[in-house]
Amino acid sequence: MNNSIKSELKAHILSCINDEVLTDDNVEDWHHHAFGQDYYIIGYYNASEWLKEHNVDAFDAVDAVREYEVDNFGEMNTKVNSESIVNMYVYILGEQLLGDIGADSLEELKAMVE
C-alpha cells in the first residue's frame, strides 16, 4: 500500500473515531464499520480519479480484488467497474491497515493514526 493511500485511510479511520463510528464497544467490528458499511467512493469518475491520484494501475487493483475474493470466497463477485473495484480495494486495504496497526483499544488506535 503506498503512502498516499495509507495517509488517506488513516485520516478516514480518525474521522470514524471522531464521529464515534468506531468505539471501544465495537473493536471486533472496526473494519466493518470503517470500510464495509458505505461506499468509500461514489461514482465511476471519482473512482477513476482516485486511482490516478494514488498512482494505482486499474489492472493491479482488479487483480488485488480478484485474488482477495478467490482466496476468501472461492470466486470473484465484485463487478469490474471503477466504482466497485475501488470500493473493494479500499475495503481490502483497510483490513490490511487495521491488521498492521493491531490496536486493542480506541485510544491505541487513535494514537496510531494521528
C-alpha positions in Angstrom: 0.0 0.0 0.0 1.5 3.3 -1.0 2.0 6.2 1.5 -0.8 8.4 0.0 -3.4 5.7 0.4 -2.1 4.8 3.9 -2.4 8.5 4.9 -5.9 8.8 3.4 -7.1 5.7 5.1 -5.6 6.7 8.4 -7.5 10.1 8.1 -10.7 8.1 7.3 -10.2 6.0 10.4 -9.6 9.1 12.5 -12.8 10.6 11.1 -14.7 7.4 12.1 -13.2 7.7 15.6 -14.2 11.4 15.9 -17.7 10.6 14.6 -18.0 7.8 17.2 -18.5 5.2 14.5 -15.5 3.3 16.0 -15.7 2.8 19.7 -14.2 0.6 22.4 -17.5 -1.3 22.3 -17.1 -2.4 18.7 -13.4 -3.2 18.5 -14.1 -6.6 16.7 -16.1 -4.8 14.0 -13.9 -1.7 13.4 -13.1 -2.8 9.9 -16.7 -3.4 9.0 -17.8 0.0 10.5 -15.0 2.0 8.8 -14.8 0.3 5.4 -17.8 -2.0 5.0 -21.0 -0.1 5.7 -20.9 2.6 3.0 -19.2 3.2 -0.3 -15.9 4.9 0.2 -16.0 6.5 -3.3 -19.2 7.2 -5.1 -19.3 7.4 -8.9 -17.2 5.9 -11.7 -15.4 9.1 -12.5 -14.5 9.8 -8.8 -13.2 6.2 -8.5 -11.1 6.5 -11.7 -9.7 9.8 -10.4 -8.9 8.2 -7.0 -6.9 5.5 -8.8 -5.0 8.2 -10.7 -4.5 10.4 -7.6 -2.9 7.5 -5.8 -1.0 6.2 -8.8 -2.7 2.8 -8.8 -2.9 0.9 -12.0 -6.5 -0.2 -12.6 -5.4 -3.7 -13.6 -3.4 -4.0 -10.4 -6.5 -3.0 -8.4 -8.7 -5.5 -10.2 -6.1 -8.2 -9.7 -5.9 -7.5 -5.9 -9.6 -7.7 -5.6 -9.8 -10.9 -7.7 -7.0 -12.5 -5.6 -8.7 -11.5 -2.3 -12.1 -12.7 -3.3 -10.9 -16.0 -4.8 -8.8 -16.7 -1.6 -11.7 -15.8 0.7 -14.8 -16.7 -1.2 -13.7 -19.1 -3.9 -14.7 -16.8 -6.7 -14.7 -13.1 -7.7 -18.1 -11.4 -7.1 -17.2 -7.7 -7.5 -18.4 -6.2 -10.7 -15.5 -4.9 -12.8 -16.1 -1.2 -12.9 -14.1 1.6 -11.4 -16.5 2.3 -8.5 -16.9 -1.3 -7.4 -13.3 -2.1 -7.8 -12.0 0.9 -5.9 -14.5 0.4 -3.0 -13.5 -3.3 -2.7 -9.8 -2.3 -3.0 -10.2 0.2 -0.2 -12.1 -2.4 1.9 -9.1 -4.8 1.4 -6.5 -2.1 2.2 -8.5 -1.0 5.2 -8.5 -4.5 6.6 -4.7 -4.7 6.0 -4.1 -1.4 7.7 -6.1 -2.2 10.7 -4.4 -5.5 11.0 -1.0 -3.9 10.7 -1.9 -1.4 13.4 -3.1 -4.2 15.7 -4.8 -1.8 18.2 -6.9 -3.3 21.0 -8.4 0.0 22.2 -9.7 3.2 20.7 -7.0 5.2 22.5 -4.3 3.0 21.0 -5.9 3.2 17.5 -6.2 6.9 17.7 -2.6 7.3 18.7 -1.5 5.1 15.7 -3.5 7.0 13.1 -2.8 10.6 14.2 
